[in-house]
Amino acid sequence: MANPDHLALARRYAAGERGFRLELLDLSGADLSSLDFSEAWLRDTNFSGALLCGCRFAGAPMPGTNFSGADLSGADLHGAIAAGAVFRRAILVEASLRSADLYGADLTEANLARADLSGADLSLVQAAGAVFTGAKLARAILFKANLTQADLRETNLAQAENVSSAKFDEALLPPDYQPANNPRRSRVARGFFGSKRQ
């Protein structure tokens, strides 16, 4: 269960106090629904099993943060920096993850039904068994994403990027969709690899 001192600190931040970070806290199992953690530094904080419905995490850096089994239904994580974060079996139904950095995040068996992942970076995510039914994936980067046994029905998967390198073993795909035929497969972070040597 959540550390009472850590919980008090989190509530102070959500009430508008600033000047401190929320990293390395134990907020597991806490009810923090509808609180505002926008731009909070949440590195390695434990939100496992927490109730976070309707919370705002817009633009928050959260590398390594643990959201396993948390309920983030309707939460706003747009622009969040969640590379390497753990969302295993989390509920993200109708959550906004627009333009979020989820590089290498663990979304195993997470429920992202009707979530907005437009423009999100899902490169190297582990999303085996995850539910994306009805999710928005326009311009989402799926470079080498593991979507084994994921449910991608009713998504706009054809508008995602780098789909050809993703793993779709036993996944449920939109009707008549073939990843290999998706023409949108070349978007990468510009300048990441530097310029070619002559």
N, C-alpha and C positions, 0 to 999 in steps of 0.2 A: 504493500500500500504506500501511498504518497507520504513523503516526509513533511510533517506539518510546517516546519520552517520554510521549506522549499515552496510549499503551496502558498504560504503567505507572501513570499517574494513574487511568485507568479501573478497573484491577484493585485499586488501593488503595481506591477508593470502594466497589467491590463487596465488598471484604473488611471493610467497616464503618467506614472512616475518613470523616469529614465535615469541614465547614468550608471546602470549596472547590467550585467549579462545574465542570461538564464541558462548558462551551460552547465552540464554535468549534474543536473537536478534530477531527483526522483519524484515524478508526478504520476506514477503508475496508479491506475484505477481511480484517479480523481475525476470529479465532475466539474469541468471547466467550460461547459457549453456556452457558446455565444460570446466568449471573451475575445479581446483584441490583442494579438501578439504580433502585429505587423512589424516587420523589420527587427524583431527580437533575435538576438544571437542565441541559438538553441543547440549548439554543438553537443552531441552525445547525451542529450537529455532523454530521460526515460518517460515516455507517455504511454507505455504499453497498457492496454485495457482501459484507457481513459475515455471519458465521454467528452468529445470535442465537437459536437454537432454545432454547425453555424459559426465556429471560431474563425477568426481572421489571422492568417499567417502570411499575408501578402509581402513578398520580398524578403522573407526571413531566411537567414543563413542557418541551415539545419543539417550540416554534414554529420553522418553517423547517428542521427537521432532515431530513437526506437519508438515506432508507432504500432508495434505488433498488436493485433486484436483491438485497436482503438476504433471508436466510432467517430468518423470525420464526415458524416453525412451533411451535405450542404456547406461544407467548410470552404473558405477562400484561401487557396494556396497559390494564387497566380504570381508568377515571378519568383517563387520560393527557390532557394538554392539547396536542393535536397539530394545532392550527389552522395550515393552510398547510404542513404537513409533506409530504414527497415520499415516496410508497411505490410509485413506478412500477415495475411488474414484480416487486414484492416478493412473497415467499411468506408468507402469513399463515394457512395452513391450521390450523384448530382453535385459533387464537389467541383470547384474550379481550380484546375491546374494549368491554366493557360500560360504558355511560355515558361513553365517551371523547368528547372534543371534537375532531372531525375537520373542522371548518368550513373549507371551501375547500381541503382536502387533495387531493393528486394521487394517485389510486389507479388510474391508467391501467394496464390489463392486469395488475393485481395478482391474486393467487390467494387469495381469502378463503373457500374451501370449508370449510363446517362451522364457521366462526368465529362467535363470540357478539358481536353488535353491538347487543344489547338496550339501548335507551335512549340509544344513541350519537347525536350530532349530526353528520349527514352533509350538512348544508346546503351547497349550492354545491360539493360535491366533484366532481372530474373522475374518473369511474370508467369511461370508455369501454373496452369489451373486458374488463372485470374479471370474475372468476369468483366468484359468491356461492353456488354450489350447496350447499344444505343449511344455509346460514347462518341464524342467529336474528336477526330484524329487529323483534321486538316493541318498539313505541314508539320505534323509531329515526326520527329526523327526516330526511326526504328532500327538504327544501325546495330546489327548483331544482337538484337533483342531476343530473349528466349521466351517465346509465346506458346510453348508446348502445352497442348490441351486447354488453351485459353478459349474463351467464348467471345468471338468478335462479330457475332451476328448483329445486324442493324447498325453497323458502324460505317463511316465514310472512309474505310481503309484505303480505297483507291486514291485518296488525296494525301496520304501520308508519304513521307520521304524515306529513302534508303530501305525500302521494304524487302528488296530482293535478298538482302543479307540476313534478314531475321529468320528465326527458326519457328516453323508453324506445325511441327509434328502433332498430328491428331487434334489440331485446333478446329474449332467451328468457325468457318469463314462466311462472309456475305455470299449470297447466291451468285454463281458464275464467276466468282473472283479467283484469279490465279496470280499469286505474288510475283511469279517470274515475268508476267506480262505487264506489270505496272511500270509505266514510263517514267514515273517520278522517283528516281532512285539515285540522284547524283548530288544531293545537297550535303555539304560538309561544312564544318566551321572554317571560314576563310582565314588563311594565314596560319592555321594551327600547325601545319607541317613545314611552314616556312617556304621560301622560294626555292625552285630547283637550281641546283648548281649547273653551270654550263661546262 
